[in-house]
Amino acid sequence: MRRSHLWTPRPVSRRTVLKGTGAAALGAALTPLGRVTAKQTPTTVDVSGTELKVLQWSHFVPRYDVWFDAFVQEWGDANGVSVVVDHINTADIPAAIAAEISAGEGHDLIEYITPAAQYGPSMLDLSDLVAEMIERHGEQLPVARNNSYNPTTETFFAFCHGYAPDPANYRRSLWEEVGLPDGPATFDELLEGGQQIFADQGVQMGIGMSNEVDSNMAAQAMLWAFGASVQDENENVVINSPETIEAVTYMTELYGAAMTPEVFGWTAASNNQLMIAGQASYILNSISAYRTAQKDQPEVAADIFFTPPLVGPGGEDRALAHGHAVFNYMIPNHSQYSDTAKEFLFHLVANYDQVVMESELYNFPAYPSTAPELLTDGGPLDVDPYESDPIDKLTVLKTANDWTVNLGWPGPANPAIGETFATFILPNMMAKAARGEMSPEEAVAEAEQLATPIFEKWRADGLIGGGQ
């Protein structure tokens, strides 16, 4: 089996190629109820004798990568396909994509956790794949479709197989002391309670304002809650609004009341680490930090609980979140084995009940029929097989499909939004105001100045709408 060396943003952190009975034996130790044999999906074309090279982010729940590597290898063995899987830090994926596009060769499948429509022109249109998935499994969730479809070009630049909800994580014992045992429900309560916890108990809040994905998501959710957005439904830039200024003003006040300067140097792991160490009262994250705490700091894990997105001035209808991770697979135009990549994706989705379980309920399916037990009464979110205390701690996630929307909402996850997020305009806007380098009004005006030419560039290329 060959290994590609077409890009070098950092050394590959992990590569696992598992074979035969060794892979099965490794997988046998994973699932609480014992390993379940994958359902074999007959291929629609003969892919024997081909290769499948997969590049994807290192999952925030480590056991998933172990399971996935065995799963894809078993599929390869069954279908005569040579398989290579490379895992790298999620922050390195964009540079890897750009390098492979420039080289015109590389992996056949690339997975990233935010929509990257800016790479769409270099990726296959996967409309045929999505249509066949719908035929097999029913309609795709709107949040999945909208995070992978460009309505201007009428193409699917990626295939979204699932997402991870992005609830708030809070320490119940700390919030009990300020009269909010169920955690804050509004941004007013977040400020008042967080400030009191920091002042009286010395525990800070962890909401990043840095050049990383979690900070992007936090800033976007805050804009929505305050009635603002980067673009409107017609893909016009509308970020410079009184509502955005109010959100930035709020973040500035929240930082001064309940956070420390380390949030300006945040990485994607920082809020996890702060919560697991017992040094955060509140973060915005998936359940991955909690799962790690269950293993490493069980006393802290027992004190971590979850809430849906907070209600802000925009009202309950705008208490929204983007997926903490949106699982988008892309097939580059340079792939020599695109049919093989598609056949593997059919197999993955057909076995999504295993994806859900092996991710420790981190991955939610884009096609609900593939894991129907997830949201049922008495299902795994009500009775966590990974031993939450209390056992129904994750029940709040059963409504995640209702409050999770696509990147760039109320418009689509278009190339301009993808580039806006890749250049971290939103968290930098928040940070400059919070540090006192600019007034909220100035920081918002600068964000508009940075976003507008991005939108104009992609509009001139005919890849987004708007302009009226």
Phi, psi and omega in degrees: 000136182268158175235133183277140176232054186269349181214151181218056175295324171203163174299144176300128186286333183197135173225126181233122173237110186251144185236139164048228187293333177298318178295317181296321180293320177297316181294335185297337182272002192271307192278136182305326183261011181097151183294136177256129180294134181297141173288123179282132181249113179304134180285151178273343174226157180282116181249007180298142181085001179262180178239157172222112178251121186244131172242126177207164181294151173286115187301145180288346172251102191304326182299334180298317181297321178298313179297314185300316183298320177291320182298312182290326179291320177299320177296316178300316179299320183290337186243011177069033182249130174280128189239136170230131176238126175245126176251132175224165177304139183302328180293341182268352184298313181303318179295323178295317178300312182299320180293320180290323176299316180297320182283338182073023177197163181151225185278158178271332178228133176231127179249133176227159189257004168228153179300132181236059183296342178296342176266003184308316181300341180259008182242153175293145170285121185258027179301322180294321178296313180297318180299318179291324176298318178297320179299323183276324193233001182090184187295145175280143176304141178306321181296328178285314179300313186288344176269004183221004186239134176256107184291338179289315180268351181056045179229153170263107180283349179207170173243118181264114182263351179176185178205165174248125177300156183237071179280175168276143173249127180223156177268111186300317183300324180289318182283336173299324181294341178250018174080017181231067183297336178268011179081169178290145177249344182228164177291331174297315179294325178299315181292310183294312181291317180298320179296317181292321178297317181295318182288318187267328185245353175071022180248125185274174174258154183235082175239113189287153171224066189221176182274068179207166193294321182295322178295321175303311184293321179296316180295318180297315180298322180293319177301313180302315184296331180269005178091014183250173174196165178286316181229163173267183183294344180260012174071032173258142181290124181228023187292330182277088183219160176302328181292320177295317179300320178297319179295318179292321176299318178297313181299323177298317179292320180297318178299312182295333185269331193213012181225172181236164186300344182299339180293344178278348177244023183304143163247175181296340180266350191296315182293326173302310184296321180294318180291317181296326179284357180076022185248014179229141177270335189197132173220164171254117185196168170283194178273006185294320178298319179296316180298319177295317179298324178304323182276319190261327183221072187300330178293321176292317181302320180297338182264355180271128176229175189230149173225156172288176180304148182285150175272131179240196180301337180286350178094175185297328182293342180250016171277085192232164174217151166276159175302135177300325170220136176243118192273093182253117171266135176239146176246109182296152177302333183280354182301132176277344187227056181294325178296320177297317178300317180295319180297322176295321179295323174302317181293318180299311183293324178296339180248032187290341173299324176289322177303314180300313184289318183287342172271007181059042178070019176284313182278124171258143186282143172286336177245098188305332181294343183279345176215063190295337183285344188302316186259006182283155174296131183082004179283190187294338176283335175274327181230086188294117179291349178260026164063048170296154176230108002288165188294337182259023184302331185267006182304327181303334182284351180295341179262007187301325179298338182278332184244011178255126181233173186280158173302132180087002178307141012274002173269187181275167175279071188273175181301326180293319177295319177302315179289323177302318179287323181294336179259005169058042180296320185291307180296328176293324175300313179296316185294318183296324176287317182297324179279354180081014179284332178219157169286160176307319180297318180292320180295321179290319178298320178295320178300319177297318180296328179280322183284323187302311179294333175297313178295319180296321180298310182290329177292320178297331178277000178075023185251357170220164178267205178082202179093003181255000000 
